[in-house]
Amino acid sequence: MSISYNKVILVGRLTADPQVSYASNGIMIAKFTLAVDRQFKRDAQNSQDADFLRIVGFGKTAEFVNNYLAKGRLIMVEGRIQTSRFQGADGITKYFTDIIAEKLNFMETKKSAQEYDRKPSSNYDNSSSNRPFENDDVVTNNGEVFDGPGESENDEVPF
């Protein structure tokens, strides 16, 4: 028996409104791109860039995406990585990597999202004045404050 684990957790903003379609069996499919920050060092200086990841949701997850998500929303996606391939008309095999969304959470209040929507839009760049991820009132969709990594005084160590 082999042991494997495929789990992804991402926090980022939608780069455009989701696209919704239906499979031949009637199941709703929602696709969107999530911009996720990536930090790295370049010439001994901290730099920041973003990865643009394709996210796909099916069924109830797709319905949630269709009803509640739009360009600019800050969300957390939990899911798995899935690769697919097909042979193009030119005979070349093409590969795609998607994140299959299994759980989604809002990472900001409605007020924060509306404030972000009012900011002038521009292309993504590395300037700190254009960073959409700086946010003081980040909450999940169950109303809990997201403090980021670390322990709170209510956390108990399970061992």
N, CA, C and O of each residue as an XYZ file, in Angstrom:
636
protein
N       0.844     -1.182      0.000
C       0.000      0.000      0.000
C       0.886      1.240      0.000
O       1.814      1.343      0.802
N       0.606      2.165     -0.884
C       1.382      3.406     -0.897
C       0.621      4.488     -0.146
O      -0.608      4.492     -0.090
N       1.378      5.390      0.419
C       0.784      6.501      1.151
C       1.003      7.761      0.333
O       2.126      8.060     -0.072
N      -0.070      8.495      0.093
C       0.054      9.754     -0.632
C      -0.946     10.754     -0.056
O      -1.936     10.382      0.574
N      -0.662     12.013     -0.289
C      -1.503     13.076      0.248
C      -1.474     14.238     -0.728
O      -0.394     14.704     -1.091
N      -2.622     14.712     -1.160
C      -2.725     15.794     -2.131
C      -3.647     16.855     -1.550
O      -4.867     16.737     -1.659
N      -3.086     17.887     -0.936
C      -3.867     18.943     -0.293
C      -3.224     20.287     -0.576
O      -2.008     20.434     -0.449
N      -4.027     21.269     -0.958
C      -3.557     22.608     -1.257
C      -4.414     23.597     -0.487
O      -5.637     23.463     -0.441
N      -3.773     24.595      0.119
C      -4.491     25.696      0.759
C      -3.886     26.984      0.222
O      -2.686     27.221      0.358
N      -4.725     27.812     -0.386
C      -4.275     29.051     -1.011
C      -5.129     30.219     -0.541
O      -6.326     30.062     -0.298
N      -4.520     31.384     -0.414
C      -5.248     32.612     -0.133
C      -4.849     33.619     -1.199
O      -3.666     33.891     -1.399
N      -5.842     34.169     -1.879
C      -5.563     35.139     -2.924
C      -6.841     35.811     -3.400
O      -7.921     35.598     -2.849
N      -6.691     36.621     -4.428
C      -7.823     37.359     -4.984
C      -8.158     36.869     -6.386
O      -7.272     36.513     -7.163
N      -9.450     36.856     -6.696
C      -9.899     36.495     -8.030
C      -9.456     37.573     -9.015
O      -9.624     38.765     -8.755
N      -8.898     37.157    -10.135
C      -8.422     38.111    -11.128
C      -9.529     38.560    -12.085
O      -9.382     39.569    -12.774
N     -10.624     37.820    -12.126
C     -11.767     38.137    -12.990
C     -12.991     37.425    -12.425
O     -12.869     36.561    -11.557
N     -14.154     37.788    -12.916
C     -15.364     37.083    -12.502
C     -15.269     35.619    -12.944
O     -14.702     35.325    -13.996
N     -15.824     34.700    -12.141
C     -15.773     33.276    -12.504
C     -16.550     32.991    -13.791
O     -17.501     33.694    -14.130
N     -16.121     31.943    -14.497
C     -16.828     31.459    -15.679
C     -17.562     30.183    -15.293
O     -16.974     29.277    -14.705
N     -18.842     30.114    -15.623
C     -19.667     28.967    -15.253
C     -20.131     28.247    -16.511
O     -20.521     28.871    -17.497
N     -20.079     26.920    -16.454
C     -20.600     26.094    -17.544
C     -21.215     24.851    -16.919
O     -21.202     24.687    -15.699
N     -21.753     23.980    -17.759
C     -22.386     22.766    -17.270
C     -21.816     21.560    -18.009
O     -21.607     21.607    -19.221
N     -21.572     20.497    -17.279
C     -21.124     19.242    -17.872
C     -22.315     18.591    -18.570
O     -23.458     19.002    -18.367
N     -22.048     17.576    -19.392
C     -23.117     16.903    -20.125
C     -24.130     16.247    -19.191
O     -25.278     16.029    -19.577
N     -23.709     15.927    -17.953
C     -24.628     15.323    -16.987
C     -25.359     16.377    -16.142
O     -26.069     16.029    -15.199
N     -25.185     17.667    -16.480
C     -25.915     18.735    -15.805
C     -25.208     19.337    -14.596
O     -25.728     20.280    -14.000
N     -24.065     18.834    -14.222
C     -23.343     19.373    -13.064
C     -22.705     20.706    -13.432
O     -22.066     20.839    -14.476
N     -22.893     21.704    -12.541
C     -22.315     23.018    -12.758
C     -20.807     22.966    -12.533
O     -20.327     22.300    -11.616
N     -20.064     23.681    -13.386
C     -18.614     23.795    -13.279
C     -18.273     25.277    -13.262
O     -18.698     26.021    -14.146
N     -17.508     25.713    -12.262
C     -17.072     27.107    -12.176
C     -15.554     27.141    -12.242
O     -14.877     26.361    -11.573
N     -15.023     28.052    -13.055
C     -13.580     28.209    -13.201
C     -13.220     29.670    -12.958
O     -13.929     30.582    -13.384
N     -12.101     29.871    -12.263
C     -11.600     31.219    -12.056
C     -10.104     31.160    -11.793
O      -9.550     30.097    -11.512
N      -9.464     32.307    -11.889
C      -8.037     32.403    -11.632
C      -7.818     33.164    -10.340
O      -8.432     34.205    -10.105
N      -6.936     32.635     -9.506
C      -6.614     33.224     -8.214
C      -5.188     33.751     -8.256
O      -4.266     33.014     -8.604
N      -4.998     35.023     -7.904
C      -3.659     35.613     -7.802
C      -3.171     35.392     -6.370
O      -3.799     35.852     -5.416
N      -2.051     34.688     -6.227
C      -1.498     34.346     -4.915
C      -0.081     34.893     -4.844
O       0.751     34.603     -5.704
N       0.191     35.694     -3.805
C       1.520     36.281     -3.633
C       2.585     35.223     -3.412
O       2.336     34.179     -2.809
N       3.770     35.513     -3.911
C       4.940     34.659     -3.694
C       6.107     35.582     -3.365
O       6.430     36.485     -4.135
N       6.734     35.349     -2.219
C       7.877     36.158     -1.811
C       9.167     35.410     -2.096
O       9.227     34.186     -1.983
N      10.194     36.154     -2.465
C      11.502     35.550     -2.733
C      12.576     36.612     -2.557
O      12.278     37.802     -2.454
N      13.811     36.175     -2.524
C      14.936     37.101     -2.395
C      15.609     37.244     -3.749
O      15.874     36.259     -4.438
N      15.879     38.479     -4.114
C      16.599     38.777     -5.352
C      17.679     39.791     -4.999
O      17.382     40.889     -4.529
N      18.914     39.420     -5.226
C      20.046     40.298     -4.916
C      19.995     40.779     -3.471
O      20.158     41.969     -3.202
N      19.770     39.858     -2.547
C      19.722     40.115     -1.103
C      18.592     41.048     -0.696
O      18.615     41.586      0.411
N      17.614     41.252     -1.552
C      16.471     42.080     -1.198
C      15.204     41.244     -1.324
O      15.086     40.392     -2.205
N      14.265     41.503     -0.431
C      12.983     40.806     -0.508
C      12.190     41.338     -1.690
O      12.064     42.549     -1.870
N      11.666     40.443     -2.477
C      10.836     40.804     -3.626
C       9.530     40.041     -3.534
O       9.407     39.053     -2.810
N       8.569     40.525     -4.281
C       7.264     39.874     -4.264
C       6.737     39.789     -5.681
O       6.907     40.706     -6.484
N       6.103     38.685     -5.967
C       5.489     38.460     -7.266
C       4.190     37.725     -6.995
O       3.834     37.512     -5.836
N       3.487     37.340     -8.021
C       2.258     36.578     -7.832
C       2.218     35.418     -8.810
O       2.731     35.497     -9.926
N       1.598     34.345     -8.361
C       1.291     33.223     -9.232
C      -0.192     33.312     -9.547
O      -0.994     33.688     -8.693
N      -0.551     32.969    -10.763
C      -1.939     33.014    -11.189
C      -2.370     31.578    -11.428
O      -1.953     30.946    -12.399
N      -3.207     31.069    -10.537
C      -3.549     29.650    -10.504
C      -4.990     29.431    -10.943
O      -5.897     30.152    -10.526
N      -5.187     28.429    -11.789
C      -6.521     28.092    -12.274
C      -7.220     27.231    -11.235
O      -6.695     26.199    -10.816
N      -8.414     27.661    -10.821
C      -9.213     26.958     -9.821
C     -10.493     26.477    -10.502
O     -11.099     27.201    -11.291
N     -10.898     25.234    -10.184
C     -12.121     24.658    -10.745
C     -12.962     24.108     -9.602
O     -12.450     23.413     -8.725
N     -14.250     24.422     -9.617
C     -15.188     23.890     -8.628
C     -16.341     23.202     -9.327
O     -16.754     23.607    -10.414
N     -16.855     22.164     -8.699
C     -17.961     21.386     -9.272
C     -19.155     21.379     -8.315
O     -18.983     21.532     -7.105
N     -20.362     21.202     -8.853
C     -21.561     21.008     -8.037
C     -21.844     22.165     -7.099
O     -21.907     23.319     -7.524
N     -22.017     21.851     -5.809
C     -22.353     22.871     -4.801
C     -21.255     23.921     -4.680
O     -21.539     25.098     -4.462
N     -20.007     23.499     -4.819
C     -18.902     24.461     -4.770
C     -19.026     25.450     -5.932
O     -18.824     26.650     -5.745
N     -19.352     24.964     -7.111
C     -19.539     25.834     -8.278
C     -20.717     26.780     -8.067
O     -20.653     27.941     -8.472
N     -21.790     26.302     -7.442
C     -22.941     27.166     -7.146
C     -22.534     28.290     -6.205
O     -22.933     29.439     -6.397
N     -21.733     27.960     -5.178
C     -21.243     28.978     -4.241
C     -20.406     30.014     -4.992
O     -20.578     31.217     -4.800
N     -19.509     29.544     -5.840
C     -18.659     30.439     -6.626
C     -19.526     31.349     -7.485
O     -19.310     32.560     -7.513
N     -20.498     30.787     -8.181
C     -21.378     31.549     -9.057
C     -22.183     32.597     -8.295
O     -22.373     33.710     -8.785
N     -22.655     32.249     -7.106
C     -23.528     33.148     -6.343
C     -22.793     34.223     -5.558
O     -23.342     35.306     -5.354
N     -21.567     33.962     -5.109
C     -20.943     34.858     -4.148
C     -19.581     35.432     -4.530
O     -19.136     36.395     -3.906
N     -18.918     34.885     -5.516
C     -17.569     35.355     -5.822
C     -17.542     36.227     -7.067
O     -18.295     36.014     -8.017
N     -16.663     37.206     -7.035
C     -16.485     38.115     -8.163
C     -15.048     38.609     -8.156
O     -14.307     38.401     -7.195
N     -14.675     39.255     -9.225
C     -13.325     39.791     -9.367
C     -12.942     40.612     -8.142
O     -13.713     41.448     -7.670
N     -11.735     40.358     -7.634
C     -11.207     41.131     -6.509
C     -11.470     40.549     -5.139
O     -10.850     40.987     -4.170
N     -12.373     39.569     -5.011
C     -12.671     38.995     -3.695
C     -11.477     38.224     -3.157
O     -10.848     37.451     -3.881
N     -11.170     38.436     -1.889
C     -10.094     37.720     -1.209
C     -10.690     36.471     -0.582
O     -11.577     36.556      0.267
N     -10.195     35.298     -1.010
C     -10.742     34.038     -0.516
C      -9.625     33.060     -0.175
O      -8.476     33.218     -0.588
N     -10.002     32.052      0.589
C      -9.123     30.918      0.845
C      -9.732     29.719      0.125
O     -10.932     29.463      0.227
N      -8.904     29.001     -0.593
C      -9.325     27.802     -1.317
C      -8.604     26.611     -0.716
O      -7.378     26.613     -0.606
N      -9.360     25.590     -0.325
C      -8.770     24.312      0.069
C      -9.161     23.313     -1.007
O     -10.316     23.256     -1.431
N      -8.194     22.535     -1.438
C      -8.496     21.571     -2.478
C      -7.330     20.659     -2.771
O      -6.521     20.357     -1.894
N      -7.253     20.224     -4.016
C      -6.208     19.289     -4.426
C      -5.716     19.675     -5.807
O      -6.412     20.346     -6.568
N      -4.505     19.240     -6.117
C      -3.928     19.476     -7.438
C      -4.319     18.324     -8.353
O      -4.268     17.156     -7.968
N      -4.706     18.675     -9.562
C      -5.059     17.646    -10.536
C      -4.457     18.034    -11.887
O      -4.597     19.173    -12.335
N      -3.801     17.094    -12.518
C      -3.262     17.338    -13.851
C      -4.109     16.597    -14.876
O      -4.663     15.533    -14.599
N      -4.194     17.167    -16.037
C      -4.925     16.516    -17.117
C      -4.141     16.729    -18.400
O      -3.295     17.619    -18.490
N      -4.431     15.909    -19.378
C      -3.732     16.037    -20.650
C      -4.686     15.676    -21.780
O      -5.644     14.924    -21.601
N      -4.394     16.234    -22.942
C      -5.126     15.857    -24.141
C      -4.227     16.100    -25.341
O      -3.261     16.860    -25.280
N      -4.567     15.448    -26.408
C      -3.779     15.600    -27.622
C      -4.473     16.622    -28.507
O      -5.635     16.458    -28.877
N      -3.745     17.677    -28.839
C      -4.286     18.739    -29.667
C      -4.397     18.317    -31.117
O      -3.896     17.264    -31.510
N      -5.056     19.148    -31.908
C      -5.235     18.869    -33.332
C      -3.889     18.766    -34.046
O      -3.773     18.113    -35.083
N      -2.878     19.416    -33.478
C      -1.544     19.367    -34.078
C      -0.769     18.112    -33.691
O       0.378     17.938    -34.103
N      -1.401     17.222    -32.889
C      -0.769     15.969    -32.488
C       0.123     16.079    -31.265
O       0.702     15.085    -30.826
N       0.239     17.283    -30.708
C       1.080     17.494    -29.533
C       0.234     17.314    -28.273
O      -0.867     17.854    -28.166
N       0.770     16.545    -27.325
C       0.072     16.345    -26.056
C       0.251     17.587    -25.191
O       1.372     18.057    -24.998
N      -0.838     18.109    -24.678
C      -0.823     19.308    -23.836
C      -1.245     18.928    -22.425
O      -2.157     18.124    -22.230
N      -0.575     19.513    -21.452
C      -0.828     19.224    -20.045
C      -1.352     20.469    -19.347
O      -0.928     21.585    -19.647
N      -2.278     20.269    -18.415
C      -2.825     21.348    -17.613
C      -2.797     20.935    -16.150
O      -3.004     19.767    -15.819
N      -2.544     21.886    -15.294
C      -2.599     21.651    -13.859
C      -3.644     22.582    -13.284
O      -3.566     23.797    -13.466
N      -4.614     22.025    -12.594
C      -5.684     22.800    -11.963
C      -5.705     22.518    -10.475
O      -5.228     21.480    -10.015
N      -6.266     23.457     -9.732
C      -6.596     23.240     -8.326
C      -8.090     22.951     -8.294
O      -8.897     23.787     -8.703
N      -8.458     21.769     -7.810
C      -9.870     21.413     -7.674
C     -10.321     21.878     -6.294
O      -9.876     21.346     -5.276
N     -11.204     22.871     -6.265
C     -11.678     23.459     -5.009
C     -12.627     22.507     -4.303
O     -13.583     22.008     -4.896
N     -12.349     22.263     -3.032
C     -13.227     21.438     -2.212
C     -13.895     22.254     -1.108
O     -14.970     21.897     -0.627
N     -13.252     23.350     -0.710
C     -13.796     24.213      0.334
C     -13.328     25.639      0.070
O     -12.170     25.863     -0.281
N     -14.237     26.606      0.239
C     -13.926     28.015      0.026
C     -14.341     28.816      1.249
O     -15.379     28.544      1.853
N     -13.534     29.800      1.615
C     -13.868     30.701      2.719
C     -13.608     32.133      2.297
O     -12.622     32.418      1.616
N     -14.494     33.039      2.702
C     -14.223     34.460      2.538
C     -13.114     34.837      3.514
O     -13.077     34.335      4.637
N     -12.223     35.708      3.094
C     -11.131     36.134      3.954
C     -11.193     37.624      4.257
O     -10.199     38.216      4.678
N     -12.349     38.227      4.047
C     -12.538     39.636      4.355
C     -14.022     39.890      4.571
O     -14.867     39.100      4.150
N     -14.323     40.980      5.218
C     -15.713     41.355      5.426
C     -16.273     41.961      4.146
O     -15.519     42.314      3.239
N     -17.585     42.079      4.074
C     -18.207     42.722      2.912
C     -17.718     44.163      2.785
O     -17.491     44.658      1.681
N     -17.558     44.824      3.923
C     -17.100     46.215      3.917
C     -15.713     46.322      3.290
O     -15.467     47.214      2.479
N     -14.812     45.423      3.659
C     -13.463     45.439      3.088
C     -13.502     45.188      1.592
O     -12.783     45.831      0.828
N     -14.346     44.247      1.173
C     -14.455     43.937     -0.249
C     -14.974     45.149     -1.021
O     -14.502     45.433     -2.122
N     -15.949     45.867     -0.445
C     -16.487     47.049     -1.106
C     -15.443     48.155     -1.180
O     -15.369     48.870     -2.179
N     -14.635     48.303     -0.130
C     -13.567     49.294     -0.151
C     -12.542     48.945     -1.222
O     -12.056     49.828     -1.929
N     -12.212     47.672     -1.345
C     -11.272     47.237     -2.378
C     -11.839     47.505     -3.764
O     -11.111     47.928     -4.661
N     -13.144     47.259     -3.947
C     -13.785     47.477     -5.240
C     -13.736     48.945     -5.652
O     -13.699     49.249     -6.844
N     -13.734     49.863     -4.675
C     -13.729     51.292     -4.994
C     -12.355     51.816     -5.379
O     -12.245     52.905     -5.942
N     -11.303     51.055     -5.083
C      -9.958     51.492     -5.458
C      -9.838     51.437     -6.970
O     -10.415     50.558     -7.609
N      -9.088     52.377     -7.549
C      -8.916     52.317     -9.007
C      -8.195     51.042     -9.404
O      -7.218     50.646     -8.768
N      -8.678     50.407    -10.450
C      -8.060     49.153    -10.876
C      -6.854     49.454    -11.748
O      -6.807     50.455    -12.463
N      -5.885     48.559    -11.668
C      -4.702     48.657    -12.508
C      -4.127     47.271    -12.655
O      -4.552     46.340    -11.972
N      -3.182     47.132    -13.526
C      -2.543     45.841    -13.707
C      -1.744     45.475    -12.472
O      -1.272     46.347    -11.743
N      -1.600     44.196    -12.245
C      -0.855     43.720    -11.088
C       0.601     44.116    -11.233
O       1.206     43.884    -12.280
N       1.173     44.712    -10.193
C       2.601     44.980    -10.195
C       3.149     44.779     -8.798
O       2.404     44.416     -7.887
N       4.417     45.005     -8.617
C       5.068     44.730     -7.349
C       5.148     45.937     -6.428
O       5.790     45.856     -5.381
N       4.524     47.045     -6.775
C       4.623     48.218     -5.912
C       3.763     48.032     -4.673
O       2.659     47.493     -4.741
N       4.280     48.483     -3.548
C       3.560     48.276     -2.291
C       2.265     49.066     -2.242
O       1.351     48.685     -1.511
N       2.154     50.163     -3.000
C       0.921     50.942     -2.985
C      -0.211     50.248     -3.719
O      -1.369     50.637     -3.565
N       0.092     49.231     -4.512
C      -0.922     48.535     -5.278
C      -1.197     47.135     -4.737
O      -1.813     46.322     -5.426
N      -0.759     46.845     -3.536
C      -0.927     45.513     -2.980
C      -2.346     45.338     -2.465
O      -2.722     46.019     -1.512
N      -3.151     44.459     -3.049
C      -4.524     44.272     -2.593
C      -4.627     43.393     -1.356
O      -5.728     43.219     -0.835
N      -3.520     42.826     -0.861
C      -3.594     41.848      0.198
C      -3.413     42.437      1.582
O      -3.516     41.705      2.566
N      -3.150     43.722      1.699
C      -3.011     44.332      3.015
C      -4.405     44.652      3.537
O      -5.142     45.419      2.918
N      -4.765     44.067      4.674
C      -6.136     44.130      5.141
C      -6.156     43.914      6.650
O      -5.603     42.927      7.136
N      -6.786     44.823      7.401
C      -6.789     44.714      8.858
C      -7.933     43.878      9.414
O      -7.805     43.334     10.511
N      -9.041     43.758      8.701
C     -10.199     43.066      9.261
C     -10.517     41.800      8.483
O     -11.601     41.670      7.914
N      -9.594     40.888      8.459
C      -9.753     39.637      7.733
C     -10.559     38.653      8.575
O     -10.220     38.390      9.730
N     -11.626     38.112      7.991
C     -12.442     37.130      8.694
C     -12.766     35.989      7.747
O     -12.743     36.154      6.528
N     -13.067     34.834      8.318
C     -13.512     33.709      7.505
C     -15.027     33.789      7.386
O     -15.657     34.630      8.027
N     -15.617     32.918      6.568
C     -17.057     32.996      6.373
C     -17.850     32.521      7.590
O     -19.074     32.648      7.597
N     -17.193     31.979      8.620
C     -17.922     31.618      9.837
C     -17.756     32.688     10.910
O     -18.123     32.468     12.064
N     -17.201     33.855     10.537
C     -17.134     34.983     11.448
C     -15.926     35.008     12.355
O     -15.770     35.955     13.125
N     -15.066     34.012     12.299
C     -13.885     34.004     13.154
C     -12.812     34.891     12.547
O     -12.653     34.947     11.327
N     -12.074     35.586     13.409
C     -10.978     36.418     12.937
C      -9.816     35.530     12.556
O      -9.457     34.618     13.301
N      -9.232     35.784     11.414
C      -8.072     35.029     10.952
C      -6.828     35.796     11.365
O      -6.523     36.844     10.797
N      -6.101     35.272     12.363
C      -4.907     35.930     12.862
C      -3.658     35.501     12.122
O      -2.579     36.042     12.363
N      -3.785     34.555     11.243
C      -2.614     34.034     10.561
C      -1.974     32.945     11.384
O      -2.557     32.499     12.372
N      -0.792     32.504     11.007
C      -0.144     31.418     11.727
C       0.225     31.824     13.133
O       0.489     32.994     13.412
N       0.240     30.858     14.003
C       0.588     31.117     15.395
C      -0.453     30.535     16.312
O      -1.438     29.943     15.872
N      -0.225     30.707     17.574
C      -1.138     30.158     18.568
C      -1.861     31.278     19.287
O      -1.283     32.335     19.539
N      -3.118     31.052     19.617
C      -3.840     31.985     20.462
C      -3.892     31.390     21.857
O      -3.511     30.238     22.068
N      -4.364     32.179     22.803
C      -4.364     31.680     24.180
C      -5.381     30.567     24.384
O      -5.317     29.865     25.394
N      -6.327     30.380     23.452
C      -7.321     29.316     23.571
C      -6.856     28.002     22.942
O      -7.504     26.970     23.116
N      -5.754     28.034     22.223
C      -5.269     26.826     21.572
C      -4.675     25.874     22.603
O      -3.955     26.285     23.513
N      -4.991     24.601     22.439
C      -4.395     23.580     23.282
C      -3.532     22.676     22.429
O      -3.911     22.312     21.316
N      -2.383     22.317     22.944
C      -1.510     21.417     22.244
C      -2.036     19.992     22.441
O      -2.231     19.565     23.579
N      -2.269     19.244     21.345
C      -2.908     17.931     21.456
C      -1.986     16.824     21.953
O      -2.415     15.672     22.019
N      -0.758     17.117     22.300
C       0.151     16.073     22.786
C       0.918     16.542     23.984
O       1.731     15.794     24.527
